[in-house]
Amino acid sequence: MNSVCSDCGMKGYEIQWVIGITLAVGLAASSGDKRPQYVVEPPSRVLWPATRGAYAACRATGHPTPDVHWVTAEGQVITTIPGLRHVLSDGRLVVGARRSLVDAGGGGNSAILRCKASNRAGVTLSRPMLLQPGI
């Protein structure tokens, strides 16, 4: 007999289909995770004057709330160096005057950076941003 439940009139494959759909809908509703998406993405280029600082903003949404970091072209996470550059919790990267950075032995050359937003649903990298010395 093909019927799994003689009283309900459902066949085995029909029950499997109903269970499969119920599980899929239940999993999708319970996970609710959303990969990070940028609300504010850094510009492709930021001019960095010799006597003033510069900044770039980056903000992302997702579920759970993504962690936002700045990374080099090689993937190294940029960290705060007090008085020279600051990575703020709101996703902004603030660099001090280039002259101060050079005097402190911190470089002062062009750099390609990206914003990296991550949560358990995934990782999203922004477009590359050129931090370029200006006048």
C-alpha positions as CSV (number, residue, x, y, z in Angstrom):
1,M,0.0,0.0,0.0
2,N,1.4,3.5,-0.9
3,S,-0.4,5.3,1.8
4,V,1.5,6.1,4.9
5,C,-1.5,7.3,6.8
6,S,-4.6,5.4,5.7
7,D,-6.9,7.8,7.6
8,C,-5.4,11.1,6.2
9,G,-5.0,10.0,2.6
10,M,-1.4,11.4,2.3
11,K,1.3,9.4,0.6
12,G,4.9,9.1,1.9
13,Y,6.4,11.6,-0.6
14,E,3.7,14.1,0.2
15,I,4.5,13.9,3.9
16,Q,8.3,14.3,3.2
17,W,7.6,17.3,1.0
18,V,5.5,19.0,3.8
19,I,8.1,18.2,6.4
20,G,10.9,19.6,4.1
21,I,9.0,22.8,3.4
22,T,8.2,23.3,7.1
23,L,11.9,22.8,8.1
24,A,13.1,25.1,5.4
25,V,10.7,27.9,6.4
26,G,11.5,27.4,10.1
27,L,15.3,27.6,9.5
28,A,15.0,30.7,7.4
29,A,12.8,32.4,10.0
30,S,15.0,31.5,12.9
31,S,18.4,32.3,11.5
32,G,17.6,35.9,10.4
33,D,21.3,36.5,9.7
34,K,22.1,39.1,7.1
35,R,25.5,39.5,5.4
36,P,27.0,43.0,5.9
37,Q,26.0,45.7,3.4
38,Y,27.5,49.2,3.3
39,V,25.4,52.2,4.2
40,V,28.4,54.5,3.9
41,E,31.2,53.2,1.7
42,P,34.6,55.0,1.6
43,P,35.4,57.1,-1.5
44,S,37.8,55.8,-4.1
45,R,40.3,58.5,-3.2
46,V,41.1,60.7,-0.1
47,L,43.6,63.5,-0.4
48,W,45.8,63.7,2.6
49,P,47.3,67.2,3.1
50,A,50.8,67.6,4.6
51,T,49.7,70.0,7.3
52,R,46.2,68.7,8.1
53,G,44.7,65.4,8.7
54,A,42.2,63.5,6.7
55,Y,39.4,61.0,7.3
56,A,37.2,58.5,5.6
57,A,33.9,57.0,6.8
58,C,32.6,53.5,6.5
59,R,29.4,52.1,8.0
60,A,27.6,48.8,7.4
61,T,24.4,47.1,8.4
62,G,23.6,43.5,8.9
63,H,22.4,40.9,11.4
64,P,24.1,40.5,13.8
65,T,25.6,44.0,13.7
66,P,28.8,43.7,11.8
67,D,32.3,44.6,13.1
68,V,33.9,47.2,10.9
69,H,37.7,47.4,10.4
70,W,40.1,49.0,8.0
71,V,42.6,46.8,6.3
72,T,45.6,47.3,4.0
73,A,45.8,45.9,0.5
74,E,47.5,42.8,2.0
75,G,44.6,42.3,4.5
76,Q,46.4,43.6,7.6
77,V,44.1,45.2,10.1
78,I,44.8,48.9,10.6
79,T,45.0,49.8,14.3
80,T,45.1,53.1,16.2
81,I,48.4,54.8,16.8
82,P,47.6,57.5,19.4
83,G,48.3,61.0,17.9
84,L,48.9,59.7,14.4
85,R,45.8,57.7,13.3
86,H,42.6,56.6,14.9
87,V,40.2,53.9,14.0
88,L,36.9,54.9,15.6
89,S,34.1,52.6,16.7
90,D,31.7,54.3,14.2
91,G,33.8,53.1,11.3
92,R,35.8,56.3,10.6
93,L,39.5,56.3,9.9
94,V,41.1,59.5,11.0
95,V,44.8,60.2,10.1
96,G,46.8,63.1,11.5
97,A,48.8,65.6,9.6
98,R,51.2,63.8,7.2
99,R,54.2,65.8,8.4
100,S,53.6,64.6,12.0
101,L,53.4,61.0,10.7
102,V,56.7,61.3,8.8
103,D,58.4,62.9,11.8
104,A,57.2,60.0,14.0
105,G,58.7,57.5,11.5
106,G,55.3,56.3,10.4
107,G,55.6,56.8,6.7
108,G,53.3,59.3,5.0
109,N,53.2,57.6,1.6
110,S,50.2,56.6,-0.4
111,A,48.3,53.6,0.8
112,I,45.4,51.5,-0.6
113,L,43.0,50.6,2.2
114,R,39.6,48.9,2.3
115,C,36.8,48.8,4.8
116,K,36.0,45.3,6.0
117,A,32.6,44.5,7.6
118,S,32.0,41.1,9.0
119,N,29.5,39.1,11.1
120,R,28.6,35.4,11.3
121,A,26.7,35.7,8.0
122,G,29.8,36.7,6.0
123,V,32.5,39.3,5.2
124,T,32.1,42.2,2.8
125,L,35.0,44.3,1.6
126,S,34.5,47.9,0.3
127,R,36.0,49.1,-2.9
128,P,39.7,50.1,-2.6
129,M,40.4,53.6,-1.3
130,L,43.6,55.4,-2.2
131,L,44.9,57.5,0.7
132,Q,47.0,59.9,-1.4
133,P,49.3,62.7,-0.2
134,G,48.1,66.1,-1.2
135,I,49.6,69.5,-1.2
